């Protein structure tokens, strides 16, 4: 059985949340918050700091994708070895200081920033904890190795070569309103949308047919979750969203529809975390 994960004690999660906070500050033109966040990052993740060392060990796992199984296993083994040499008391004390500074200088809302790979960061933390029973440890490591070898990710090699400036411009407009990082499936959707101007939307329609089906299936499954079926208002919203997705089969693709699908992709990702 997995141990309960305390994200505030996950160095990589805190780091990624602070990076997200800076991104939000830039988009919202909140220079004061940006400067405060940068100051905290530089203070606690400076070269040779213990949190920086732990972060780099985490990053060796979650930033490595498309590697062969043998390489992934060696990296995981070495990461576990190096993590054991960190002084847990020093790490804990520095995390405590960092958490206190975030709470005082920024806000506890920082911990609510959406981190797409949160599940992976939590798995790494649990593996490093050494508190799992043998079965749970092996299964969790297997999941992580699959992630590292890219077995469970959407294959982005199918993205068509498109004008990067056009894609960047469109993504920029989307990010002006929605500050979260784009998911792989969102990038794929945007790529097909932009490419649709040159192929009469054929590839986009094919992609949407599958993606809408996937999203509807995920949303229908979510209706069985206690936190949703026990909340009448939430249950109704999900049902209406499913109906909305059904209506997309009958209308021409436009930017409004695209943004709704992008938001739904984020919602589904959050439900599955």
C-alpha positions in Angstrom: 0.0 0.0 0.0 1.3 3.4 -0.9 2.2 5.9 1.8 0.4 9.2 1.9 2.3 11.8 -0.1 3.1 15.1 1.5 3.7 17.4 -1.5 5.1 20.2 0.7 8.0 17.8 1.5 8.6 17.0 -2.1 11.5 19.2 -3.2 10.8 18.8 -6.9 7.1 19.6 -6.5 7.9 22.8 -4.6 10.4 23.8 -7.2 8.0 23.2 -10.1 5.3 25.1 -8.3 7.5 28.1 -7.8 8.5 28.0 -11.5 4.7 27.9 -12.3 4.2 30.8 -10.0 6.8 32.8 -11.9 5.0 32.0 -15.2 1.7 33.1 -13.8 3.3 36.3 -12.4 4.7 37.1 -15.9 1.4 36.5 -17.6 -0.5 38.5 -15.0 2.2 41.2 -15.1 2.7 40.9 -11.4 6.3 42.0 -11.1 6.2 42.1 -7.3 5.2 38.5 -7.0 7.7 37.5 -9.7 10.6 39.1 -7.9 9.6 37.5 -4.6 9.4 34.1 -6.1 12.7 34.5 -8.0 14.4 35.5 -4.7 13.1 32.4 -3.0 14.2 30.1 -5.8 17.7 31.6 -5.9 18.0 31.4 -2.1 17.0 27.7 -1.7 18.1 26.2 -5.0 21.5 27.8 -5.3 24.4 25.7 -6.6 25.6 23.2 -4.0 22.6 23.7 -1.8 21.1 20.5 -0.4 17.7 21.2 -2.0 19.4 21.8 -5.4 21.2 18.5 -5.1 18.0 16.7 -4.3 16.2 18.4 -7.1 18.8 17.3 -9.6 18.4 13.7 -8.4 14.6 14.0 -9.0 15.2 15.6 -12.4 17.4 12.8 -13.5 14.3 10.7 -13.3 11.4 12.8 -14.5 13.2 14.8 -17.2 14.5 11.6 -18.9 12.1 10.3 -21.5 12.4 8.0 -24.6 15.3 6.1 -23.1 15.8 2.4 -23.4 14.8 0.2 -20.5 18.4 -0.7 -19.5 19.5 3.0 -19.3 16.3 3.9 -17.3 17.1 1.1 -14.7 20.7 2.3 -14.3 19.6 5.9 -13.8 17.0 4.9 -11.2 19.5 2.7 -9.4 22.1 5.5 -9.3 19.5 8.1 -8.3 18.4 6.0 -5.3 22.1 5.5 -4.4 22.8 9.2 -4.5 19.7 10.1 -2.6 20.7 7.9 0.3 23.8 10.1 0.8 21.7 13.2 1.4 21.4 14.1 5.0 17.6 13.8 5.7 17.7 16.1 8.7 19.3 18.9 6.7 16.9 18.4 3.8 13.9 18.5 6.2 15.1 21.6 7.9 15.7 23.4 4.6 12.3 22.4 3.3 10.7 23.7 6.5 12.4 27.1 6.0 11.4 27.1 2.4 7.7 26.3 3.2 7.6 29.0 5.9 9.0 31.6 3.5 6.6 30.6 0.7 3.7 31.0 3.2 4.9 34.4 4.4 6.2 36.0 1.3 3.8 34.4 -1.3 0.8 32.3 -0.4 -0.2 28.8 0.4 -2.0 28.9 -2.9 1.4 28.2 -4.5 1.0 24.5 -3.5 -2.2 24.4 -5.5 -0.5 25.3 -8.8 -1.3 22.6 -11.4 1.8 20.5 -12.1 1.2 18.1 -15.0 3.6 15.4 -13.8 2.6 15.6 -10.2 1.8 11.9 -10.0 5.4 11.1 -11.2 6.9 13.5 -8.7 4.9 11.8 -5.9 6.0 8.3 -7.1 9.6 9.4 -7.0 9.2 10.8 -3.5 7.7 7.6 -2.2 10.4 5.5 -3.8 13.1 7.6 -2.1 11.3 7.4 1.2 12.2 3.8 1.7 8.9 3.3 3.6 7.2 1.1 1.0 6.8 -2.6 1.3 8.7 -4.7 -1.3 5.7 -5.2 -3.5 4.6 -1.6 -3.6 8.2 -0.5 -4.1 8.7 -2.7 -7.1 5.3 -1.8 -8.7 6.0 1.9 -8.3 9.4 1.6 -9.8 7.9 -0.3 -12.7 5.5 2.6 -13.3 8.3 5.1 -13.1 10.5 3.2 -15.6 7.5 3.1 -18.0 7.2 6.8 -17.7 11.0 7.3 -18.3 10.9 5.1 -21.3 8.0 7.1 -22.6 5.7 4.0 -22.9 2.7 5.8 -21.4 3.0 9.2 -23.1 1.3 10.5 -26.2 3.7 10.1 -29.1 4.5 13.6 -30.2 6.5 12.4 -33.2 3.2 12.5 -35.1 3.2 16.3 -34.9 3.4 17.7 -38.3 6.2 20.1 -39.1 4.4 23.5 -38.9 5.4 27.1 -38.7 6.8 27.4 -35.1 6.0 31.1 -35.0 2.4 30.4 -35.8 2.1 27.8 -33.2 3.9 30.0 -30.6 1.6 32.8 -31.4 -1.5 30.7 -31.0 -0.3 29.1 -27.8 0.7 32.5 -26.5 -2.9 33.7 -27.0 -4.2 30.7 -25.2 -1.7 31.2 -22.3 -2.8 34.8 -21.9 -6.0 33.4 -20.5 -5.0 30.0 -19.2 -1.6 30.0 -17.4 -1.1 26.3 -17.0 1.5 24.6 -19.1 0.1 22.8 -22.2 -0.2 19.1 -21.9 1.0 16.8 -24.7 -2.5 16.1 -25.9 -3.1 19.9 -26.0 0.0 20.5 -28.1 -1.1 17.7 -30.5 -4.6 19.3 -30.8 -3.1 22.7 -31.5 -0.8 21.3 -34.1 -3.7 19.6 -35.9 -5.7 22.7 -35.7 -3.1 24.9 -37.3 -2.3 22.2 -39.9 -6.0 22.1 -40.7 -5.7 25.3 -42.7 -3.6 23.5 -45.3 -5.4 20.1 -45.5 -9.0 21.1 -45.2 -9.2 19.9 -41.6 -9.0 16.2 -42.5 -6.3 15.2 -39.9 -7.9 17.5 -37.3 -11.3 15.8 -37.7 -9.8 12.4 -37.4 -7.9 13.4 -34.3 -11.0 15.0 -32.7 -13.1 12.0 -33.4 -10.8 9.9 -31.2 -10.0 12.7 -28.6 -13.7 13.6 -28.0 -14.4 9.9 -27.5 -11.6 9.6 -25.0 -12.7 12.7 -23.1 -16.3 11.6 -22.9 -15.3 8.2 -21.7 -13.1 9.7 -18.9 -15.8 12.1 -17.9 -18.4 9.3 -17.7 -16.1 7.3 -15.6 -15.6 10.3 -13.3 -19.3 10.2 -12.5 -18.6 7.1 -10.4 -16.2 9.0 -8.2 -17.5 9.8 -4.7 -16.4 13.4 -4.8 -18.5 13.9 -7.9 -21.6 11.8 -7.5 -22.0 13.0 -3.9 -22.0 16.6 -5.1 -25.2 17.2 -7.1 -24.0 20.4 -8.6 -20.7 18.9 -9.7 -22.5 15.8 -11.1 -24.7 18.0 -13.2 -21.8 20.1 -14.5 -20.0 17.0 -15.7 -23.1 15.7 -17.4 -23.6 19.0 -19.2 -20.0 19.0 -20.3 -20.5 15.5 -21.8 -23.5 16.8 -23.7 -21.4 19.8 -24.8 -18.8 17.4 -26.2 -21.5 15.4 -28.0 -22.7 18.6 -29.7 -19.2 19.2 -31.2 -19.7 16.4 -33.6 -22.4 18.4 -35.3 -20.7 21.8 -35.7 -17.8 23.3 -37.6 -14.6 23.5 -35.7 -13.9 27.0 -34.4 -11.6 28.7 -31.9 -14.3 28.7 -29.2 -14.8 25.0 -29.5 -11.1 24.4 -29.5 -10.6 26.3 -26.2 -13.4 24.3 -24.6 -11.7 21.1 -25.6 -8.4 22.4 -24.3 -10.0 23.2 -20.9 -11.7 19.8 -20.8 -8.3 18.1 -21.4 -7.0 20.0 -18.4 -10.0 18.9 -16.4 -9.7 15.3 -17.3 -5.9 15.4 -16.5 -6.7 16.9 -13.1 -9.4 14.2 -12.3 -6.9 11.4 -13.1 -4.1 12.8 -10.9 
